[in-house]
């Protein structure tokens, strides 16, 4: 009996066996296949093959004369979901832009306030004042 279980669970990387013990007929086994997600990631495929692709994105039929086919219900749901995501991205980027502008404005106000404090401090008298004033007037405008 142990050899049966050991044989069933040796290859569990790709296949998971489901074992149920039935009183009437003995042991019943079924296998559930799993997708190898590592291979799918390496090949840059979606995790769920039914979530994205031509079977889900393209229409089920086409007209012979070339008229566009109407969207299906699930396609409309996907389009609306993408629109909601787009709205959310736009609002978040506008909030970030506002925060950056506000930060720059606040930093400018702080620098202006600091400069006004330094300009309002007491100045030296006499010859020191004259020397300081002459140095300021000699500086080229920048």
C-alpha positions as CSV (number, residue, x, y, z in Angstrom):
1,X,0.0,0.0,0.0
2,X,2.9,2.4,0.8
3,X,4.5,1.7,-2.5
4,X,1.3,2.8,-4.3
5,X,1.3,6.1,-2.4
6,X,5.0,6.7,-2.9
7,X,4.6,6.1,-6.7
8,X,1.6,8.5,-6.8
9,X,3.5,11.4,-5.1
10,X,6.9,11.1,-6.8
11,X,6.0,13.4,-9.7
12,X,4.2,16.1,-7.9
13,X,5.9,19.0,-9.6
14,X,3.5,18.9,-12.6
15,X,0.7,16.6,-11.4
16,X,-1.0,16.6,-8.1
17,X,-2.8,13.3,-7.3
18,X,-6.0,13.3,-5.3
19,X,-6.5,10.1,-3.3
20,X,-9.8,9.1,-1.8
21,X,-10.5,5.9,0.0
22,X,-13.9,4.4,-0.7
23,X,-15.2,1.7,1.6
24,X,-16.9,-0.2,-1.3
25,X,-14.3,-0.2,-4.1
26,X,-11.0,0.5,-2.3
27,X,-8.7,3.3,-3.4
28,X,-9.7,5.8,-6.0
29,X,-7.1,8.1,-7.6
30,X,-7.5,11.1,-9.9
31,X,-4.9,13.5,-11.1
32,X,-5.2,17.3,-11.4
33,X,-2.7,18.9,-13.8
34,X,-1.2,22.2,-12.8
35,X,0.4,24.8,-15.0
36,X,4.1,25.2,-14.7
37,X,4.2,28.8,-13.6
38,X,8.0,29.1,-13.8
39,X,8.0,28.1,-17.5
40,X,5.1,30.6,-18.1
41,X,7.1,33.4,-16.4
42,X,10.2,32.6,-18.4
43,X,8.3,32.7,-21.7
44,X,6.6,36.0,-20.6
45,X,3.1,34.4,-20.7
46,X,0.3,35.4,-18.4
47,X,-0.3,33.2,-15.4
48,X,-3.8,32.3,-16.5
49,X,-3.9,31.5,-20.2
50,X,-7.7,32.1,-20.3
51,X,-7.4,35.6,-18.8
52,X,-5.7,37.3,-21.8
53,X,-5.1,36.5,-25.4
54,X,-6.9,36.3,-28.8
55,X,-9.7,34.1,-27.5
56,X,-10.7,36.7,-24.9
57,X,-9.7,39.9,-26.7
58,X,-11.0,39.3,-30.2
59,X,-14.6,39.1,-31.2
60,X,-16.3,35.7,-31.5
61,X,-17.3,36.3,-35.1
62,X,-16.9,38.7,-38.0
63,X,-19.2,40.0,-40.7
64,X,-18.4,39.1,-44.3
65,X,-18.9,42.7,-45.5
66,X,-16.4,44.0,-43.0
67,X,-18.8,45.7,-40.5
68,X,-17.4,46.0,-37.0
69,X,-18.8,43.4,-34.6
70,X,-20.4,44.7,-31.4
71,X,-18.6,44.2,-28.2
72,X,-19.5,41.3,-26.0
73,X,-20.6,41.7,-22.4
74,X,-17.3,40.7,-20.9
75,X,-15.3,42.8,-23.4
76,X,-17.4,45.8,-22.3
77,X,-16.7,45.0,-18.7
78,X,-12.9,44.9,-19.5
79,X,-13.1,48.2,-21.3
80,X,-15.0,49.9,-18.5
81,X,-12.5,48.5,-16.0
82,X,-9.6,49.8,-18.0
83,X,-11.3,53.2,-18.1
84,X,-11.7,53.2,-14.4
85,X,-8.0,52.4,-14.0
86,X,-7.1,55.2,-16.4
87,X,-9.2,57.7,-14.4
88,X,-7.5,56.5,-11.2
89,X,-4.0,56.9,-12.7
90,X,-4.8,60.4,-14.0
91,X,-6.1,61.5,-10.6
92,X,-3.1,60.0,-8.8
93,X,-0.6,61.6,-11.2
94,X,-2.3,65.0,-10.9
95,X,-2.1,64.7,-7.1
96,X,1.6,63.9,-7.3
97,X,2.2,66.9,-9.7
98,X,0.3,69.1,-7.2
99,X,2.4,67.9,-4.3
100,X,5.6,68.5,-6.2
101,X,4.5,72.1,-7.1
102,X,3.4,72.7,-3.5
103,X,6.7,71.5,-2.1
104,X,8.7,73.7,-4.5
105,X,6.5,76.7,-3.5
106,X,7.0,76.0,0.2
107,X,10.7,75.7,-0.3
108,X,10.8,79.0,-2.1
109,X,8.8,80.7,0.6
110,X,11.2,79.3,3.3
111,X,14.2,80.6,1.3
112,X,12.5,84.0,0.9
113,X,11.7,84.2,4.6
114,X,15.3,83.2,5.6
115,X,16.7,85.8,3.2
116,X,14.4,88.5,4.7
117,X,15.5,87.6,8.2
118,X,19.2,87.8,7.2
119,X,18.6,91.2,5.5
120,X,16.7,92.6,8.5
121,X,19.6,91.8,11.0
122,X,21.6,94.6,12.5
123,X,24.4,95.9,10.2
124,X,27.9,97.0,11.3
125,X,28.5,100.8,11.7
126,X,31.2,103.1,10.3
127,X,33.9,101.8,8.1
128,X,32.7,98.2,8.2
129,X,29.4,99.4,6.8
130,X,31.1,101.4,4.0
131,X,33.3,98.4,3.1
132,X,30.3,96.0,3.0
133,X,28.2,98.5,0.9
134,X,31.1,99.0,-1.6
135,X,31.5,95.2,-1.9
136,X,27.8,94.8,-2.7
137,X,27.9,97.5,-5.3
138,X,31.1,96.0,-6.9
139,X,29.4,92.6,-7.5
140,X,28.3,92.1,-11.1
141,X,24.5,91.5,-11.4
142,X,23.8,87.8,-11.8
